[in-house]
Amino acid sequence: GSPRPCYVSIIEDMVVSATDMLLERRRLGDAANPQVVEASVTLPSRVHCLMPAPKSGVIVGMEDGFIEIRDVDFELVARHRVSTTAVSAVCIAKDGLLTGNAAGEIVFWQAEADGGFPRTSQDWQPVWRATHDGRVVAIRLGGTNSVVTGALDGTVRVWRCEDGEMRYQIPGHKVWLGSICIDDNDKGLMVTDGRDNAVYLYNFRSEE
């Protein structure tokens, strides 16, 4: 059969992986027993993105348009439909959660005052929405007040975090953009890659 995508996230001393609908947790650095699965759960839909959640745990974006927030033992904390298509990217912001989908839509969702997220769907409030012309594949924070997104339209776009106003767009990749990485130390460097076998390095400062 065709290769299946696998999504991996490191949380403290654990490795969490997702393939199809299976979410698994292993101990990081356990070279003697790399195949030992400490916890696993079968999700209701295929996973399309995965990232660490606040206060330990994971956030998964799924093919059915839902995201699920699960604690470190994979117990369900919150579940919410954020899209009518697959949720292909997620990112934690200071005051909320950003999601991107297969149709190119980006939504900023409001968090609770303590940094958590509401458990019931009716309490989730979208703050703003924005769009790409292709599937969103990456969402990153770019400094104190910017959101950086990449999509299969081959562009990187920079949005103002508070209201979703687009600051500028960076074209470049001739074929699908794959991922974005921004320097965590001073947010001064940004790297993107794509299926055109090209890697771009930018001097990126949201304040300029």
Wavefront OBJ file of the C-alpha trace (Angstrom):
o trace
v 0.000 0.000 0.000
v 0.928 3.658 -0.155
v 2.944 5.218 2.700
v 0.883 6.563 5.587
v 1.766 9.961 7.074
v 2.989 9.930 10.665
v 2.864 12.986 12.930
v 5.231 13.235 15.893
v 5.426 15.596 18.865
v 7.790 15.659 21.867
v 6.187 16.476 25.217
v 8.570 16.663 28.182
v 10.264 13.232 28.161
v 7.680 11.554 25.928
v 7.192 11.022 22.221
v 3.618 11.133 20.936
v 2.920 9.841 17.442
v -0.203 9.609 15.306
v -0.755 7.410 12.258
v -4.199 7.228 10.676
v -6.520 7.157 13.723
v -4.028 5.717 16.232
v -2.411 7.948 18.859
v 0.510 6.446 20.818
v 2.893 7.549 23.583
v 6.427 6.258 24.160
v 9.192 7.234 26.580
v 11.874 9.444 25.033
v 15.379 8.009 25.187
v 14.310 4.474 26.081
v 16.785 2.920 23.657
v 16.415 -0.503 25.241
v 12.661 -0.596 24.637
v 11.862 1.748 21.727
v 8.771 -0.224 20.773
v 7.133 -0.119 24.209
v 3.872 1.835 23.984
v 2.901 3.384 27.316
v -0.503 4.629 26.195
v -2.624 4.511 23.057
v -6.062 5.498 21.882
v -8.002 5.128 18.652
v -9.468 8.448 17.559
v -12.785 8.884 15.715
v -11.115 10.182 12.536
v -7.725 10.262 10.794
v -5.178 12.694 12.195
v -3.952 15.512 9.908
v -1.880 17.495 12.453
v -0.524 17.153 15.974
v 1.076 19.501 18.493
v 1.673 19.845 22.264
v -1.220 21.301 24.272
v -1.024 23.768 27.163
v -0.498 22.191 30.597
v 0.835 18.972 28.975
v -1.054 16.820 26.543
v -1.712 17.054 22.815
v -3.968 18.760 20.304
v -4.934 16.748 17.244
v -6.594 18.054 14.100
v -8.636 15.467 12.261
v -10.059 14.673 8.863
v -13.664 15.133 10.039
v -13.067 18.824 10.880
v -12.788 18.341 14.638
v -9.916 19.079 16.964
v -9.442 17.176 20.188
v -7.407 18.282 23.196
v -6.219 15.307 25.250
v -4.170 15.169 28.426
v -0.908 13.263 28.780
v -2.845 10.028 29.435
v -4.963 10.694 26.320
v -8.115 11.418 28.315
v -10.366 13.787 26.368
v -10.284 17.384 27.648
v -12.162 19.178 24.853
v -13.555 18.406 21.421
v -14.784 20.971 18.931
v -15.668 21.183 15.254
v -13.587 23.976 13.770
v -14.010 23.175 10.076
v -16.101 21.400 7.458
v -12.890 19.987 5.945
v -9.771 18.373 7.422
v -7.940 20.353 10.115
v -4.443 20.498 8.658
v -2.596 22.860 11.039
v -2.879 24.062 14.642
v -0.903 26.508 16.769
v -1.189 27.745 20.357
v -1.185 31.532 20.729
v -1.049 33.654 23.886
v -4.814 34.119 24.110
v -6.164 31.283 22.040
v -5.768 28.605 19.408
v -5.189 28.975 15.664
v -6.462 26.358 13.221
v -5.985 25.938 9.488
v -7.877 23.619 7.181
v -7.693 21.857 3.832
v -9.782 24.583 2.183
v -7.270 27.320 3.119
v -9.174 28.881 6.019
v -7.411 30.110 9.179
v -9.393 30.780 12.377
v -8.273 32.282 15.677
v -10.288 30.849 18.606
v -10.539 32.605 21.968
v -9.124 30.805 25.014
v -10.397 30.981 28.560
v -8.802 33.404 31.005
v -6.618 30.709 32.593
v -5.213 29.650 29.241
v -7.427 26.592 28.958
v -10.093 25.880 26.368
v -13.856 25.460 26.812
v -15.100 21.887 26.964
v -18.406 22.520 25.216
v -18.684 23.487 21.550
v -21.075 26.395 22.095
v -18.455 28.203 24.227
v -15.808 28.331 21.491
v -15.679 31.824 19.994
v -13.896 32.686 16.724
v -12.018 35.989 16.979
v -11.124 36.314 13.293
v -10.892 34.369 10.048
v -8.499 34.620 7.100
v -7.784 32.577 3.979
v -5.100 31.150 1.732
v -5.688 29.865 -1.799
v -4.724 26.317 -0.839
v -4.511 23.864 2.036
v -2.891 25.387 5.137
v 0.140 23.271 6.100
v 1.819 25.369 8.800
v 0.944 28.015 11.404
v 3.631 29.634 13.555
v 3.916 32.657 15.829
v 6.281 35.273 14.422
v 7.107 37.591 17.284
v 4.896 39.433 19.722
v 2.012 40.269 17.399
v 2.244 38.246 14.199
v 0.945 34.927 12.924
v 2.818 33.273 10.050
v 1.055 30.728 7.844
v 2.108 28.610 4.885
v -0.095 26.830 2.393
v -0.121 24.723 -0.743
v -0.639 27.905 -2.791
v 3.141 28.306 -2.397
v 2.945 31.424 -0.228
v 3.839 32.449 3.289
v 1.474 35.059 4.727
v 1.914 37.196 7.823
v -1.167 38.305 9.775
v -1.664 40.643 12.704
v -2.511 38.415 15.648
v -5.129 40.656 17.242
v -7.466 41.033 14.249
v -6.213 38.866 11.358
v -5.259 41.750 9.072
v -2.722 40.547 6.502
v 0.564 42.448 6.815
v 2.294 40.980 3.798
v 2.688 37.922 1.608
v 5.888 36.131 0.640
v 5.763 34.196 -2.638
v 8.602 31.917 -3.651
v 7.906 28.213 -3.674
v 6.927 27.137 -7.173
v 5.441 23.891 -5.891
v 3.674 23.119 -2.624
v 5.157 24.673 0.494
v 5.903 22.040 3.127
v 6.760 23.585 6.482
v 7.837 26.711 8.367
v 10.291 27.021 11.233
v 10.913 30.270 13.138
v 13.837 30.740 15.525
v 12.513 30.395 19.080
v 15.264 32.481 20.630
v 14.757 35.905 19.089
v 12.343 35.213 16.206
v 14.957 36.621 13.847
v 15.231 33.751 11.356
v 12.566 31.890 9.400
v 13.096 28.805 7.237
v 10.621 27.337 4.758
v 10.788 24.284 2.541
v 8.673 22.871 -0.265
v 8.209 20.136 -2.825
v 10.292 22.136 -5.304
v 13.320 20.838 -3.301
v 14.091 24.402 -2.221
v 14.771 25.735 1.261
v 14.447 29.479 1.874
v 16.059 31.327 4.785
v 14.568 34.704 5.762
v 15.654 37.417 8.146
v 12.245 37.696 9.742
v 11.328 40.276 12.357
v 7.645 41.047 12.819
v 8.374 44.392 14.414
v 10.052 45.713 11.231
l 1 2 3 4 5 6 7 8 9 10 11 12 13 14 15 16 17 18 19 20 21 22 23 24 25 26 27 28 29 30 31 32 33 34 35 36 37 38 39 40 41 42 43 44 45 46 47 48 49 50 51 52 53 54 55 56 57 58 59 60 61 62 63 64 65 66 67 68 69 70 71 72 73 74 75 76 77 78 79 80 81 82 83 84 85 86 87 88 89 90 91 92 93 94 95 96 97 98 99 100 101 102 103 104 105 106 107 108 109 110 111 112 113 114 115 116 117 118 119 120 121 122 123 124 125 126 127 128 129 130 131 132 133 134 135 136 137 138 139 140 141 142 143 144 145 146 147 148 149 150 151 152 153 154 155 156 157 158 159 160 161 162 163 164 165 166 167 168 169 170 171 172 173 174 175 176 177 178 179 180 181 182 183 184 185 186 187 188 189 190 191 192 193 194 195 196 197 198 199 200 201 202 203 204 205 206 207 208
